[in-house]
Structures are given as structure tokens and as C-alpha cells.
Amino acid sequence: MARGSKSSYTGKQKRKAEHIEESYEERGVSTKEAEKRAWATVNKSDKGGKKSGSGRGKKSSKAPSRKGGKKSGDRKKKS
């Protein structure tokens, strides 16, 4: 598989990356950088492209998507 090819990803992963990319673009990130960040998040959460076969499924982690707000400094203010 050539670098950058998205053929081994599922439809759900592709949709997830598209939504993440749109979110970054709304926040003012360039299109190219938004795409890179979106796929990095999908790879981190789903551990890369899914491959078929018995026993090869992996669970997804939501940690990378939760980390986003904390990383940028958006914390709840203590009252």
C-alpha cells in the first residue's frame, strides 16, 4: 500500500476523519493541516486501518478526541 492511501480504512473511519477535518477547518486550521490532524486522530483512536479476518478486530479508544480540549487549555473554571 502506498503512503497516503486510504484504501484499508473502513467507511466509518473515513467519515470520522472527514468530521474531524471539518471541525479543525471551522477553528481556522488550514485544509492540509486539518486533514493531517484528522487522520492522525483516527489512527491514534482506531490503531490504523482495519483489516478483515477472524480475530483481527480492535477496540477503538476515545482518549485522543477527549484530549483535544485539555491540550489547548480549555479548562473548566473553578468557582
C-alpha positions as a Markdown table, in Angstrom:
| # | Residue | x | y | z |
|---|---|---|---|---|
| 1 | Met | 0.0 | 0.0 | 0.0 |
| 2 | Ala | 1.4 | 3.4 | -1.0 |
| 3 | Arg | 1.9 | 6.0 | 1.7 |
| 4 | Gly | -1.2 | 8.2 | 2.0 |
| 5 | Ser | -3.6 | 5.6 | 0.5 |
| 6 | Lys | -6.8 | 5.3 | 2.5 |
| 7 | Ser | -8.0 | 2.1 | 0.9 |
| 8 | Ser | -7.6 | 0.0 | 4.0 |
| 9 | Tyr | -9.8 | 2.2 | 6.1 |
| 10 | Thr | -13.5 | 1.5 | 6.7 |
| 11 | Gly | -16.3 | 3.8 | 5.7 |
| 12 | Lys | -16.8 | 4.7 | 9.3 |
| 13 | Gln | -13.2 | 5.7 | 9.7 |
| 14 | Lys | -13.3 | 7.8 | 6.6 |
| 15 | Arg | -16.5 | 9.6 | 7.8 |
| 16 | Lys | -14.9 | 10.1 | 11.2 |
| 17 | Ala | -11.8 | 11.7 | 9.7 |
| 18 | Glu | -14.0 | 14.0 | 7.5 |
| 19 | His | -15.9 | 15.3 | 10.5 |
| 20 | Ile | -12.8 | 15.9 | 12.5 |
| 21 | Glu | -11.2 | 17.7 | 9.5 |
| 22 | Glu | -14.3 | 20.0 | 9.2 |
| 23 | Ser | -14.1 | 20.8 | 12.9 |
| 24 | Tyr | -10.5 | 21.8 | 12.5 |
| 25 | Glu | -11.2 | 24.0 | 9.5 |
| 26 | Glu | -14.0 | 25.8 | 11.4 |
| 27 | Arg | -11.4 | 26.7 | 14.0 |
| 28 | Gly | -9.2 | 28.3 | 11.4 |
| 29 | Val | -6.7 | 25.5 | 10.7 |
| 30 | Ser | -5.5 | 25.2 | 7.0 |
| 31 | Thr | -7.1 | 22.5 | 4.9 |
| 32 | Lys | -3.9 | 20.5 | 4.5 |
| 33 | Glu | -3.1 | 20.7 | 8.2 |
| 34 | Ala | -6.7 | 19.8 | 9.2 |
| 35 | Glu | -6.5 | 16.7 | 7.0 |
| 36 | Lys | -3.2 | 15.6 | 8.6 |
| 37 | Arg | -4.5 | 16.1 | 12.1 |
| 38 | Ala | -7.8 | 14.3 | 11.4 |
| 39 | Trp | -6.1 | 11.2 | 10.1 |
| 40 | Ala | -3.6 | 11.3 | 13.0 |
| 41 | Thr | -6.6 | 11.3 | 15.4 |
| 42 | Val | -8.3 | 8.4 | 13.5 |
| 43 | Asn | -5.1 | 6.4 | 13.5 |
| 44 | Lys | -4.5 | 7.0 | 17.2 |
| 45 | Ser | -8.0 | 6.1 | 18.2 |
| 46 | Asp | -8.5 | 3.1 | 15.9 |
| 47 | Lys | -4.9 | 1.9 | 15.7 |
| 48 | Gly | -4.7 | 2.3 | 11.9 |
| 49 | Gly | -6.7 | 0.9 | 9.0 |
| 50 | Lys | -8.9 | -2.1 | 9.7 |
| 51 | Lys | -8.1 | -5.4 | 8.1 |
| 52 | Ser | -10.6 | -8.2 | 7.7 |
| 53 | Gly | -10.2 | -11.7 | 9.2 |
| 54 | Ser | -11.2 | -13.6 | 12.3 |
| 55 | Gly | -9.7 | -12.2 | 15.5 |
| 56 | Arg | -8.2 | -9.1 | 13.9 |
| 57 | Gly | -10.7 | -6.6 | 15.1 |
| 58 | Lys | -9.5 | -4.0 | 17.6 |
| 59 | Lys | -11.4 | -1.8 | 20.0 |
| 60 | Ser | -11.5 | 2.0 | 19.5 |
| 61 | Ser | -10.2 | 4.4 | 22.1 |
| 62 | Lys | -11.8 | 7.8 | 22.6 |
| 63 | Ala | -8.8 | 9.2 | 24.5 |
| 64 | Pro | -7.3 | 11.2 | 21.6 |
| 65 | Ser | -10.5 | 13.0 | 20.9 |
| 66 | Arg | -11.1 | 13.8 | 24.6 |
| 67 | Lys | -7.6 | 15.1 | 25.0 |
| 68 | Gly | -8.1 | 17.9 | 22.5 |
| 69 | Gly | -9.8 | 20.5 | 24.7 |
| 70 | Lys | -7.4 | 19.9 | 27.6 |
| 71 | Lys | -4.4 | 20.2 | 25.4 |
| 72 | Ser | -5.4 | 23.6 | 24.1 |
| 73 | Gly | -6.0 | 25.0 | 27.6 |
| 74 | Asp | -9.8 | 25.0 | 27.6 |
| 75 | Arg | -10.5 | 24.0 | 31.2 |
| 76 | Lys | -13.5 | 24.5 | 33.4 |
| 77 | Lys | -13.1 | 27.4 | 35.7 |
| 78 | Lys | -13.3 | 26.6 | 39.3 |
| 79 | Ser | -15.9 | 28.7 | 41.2 |
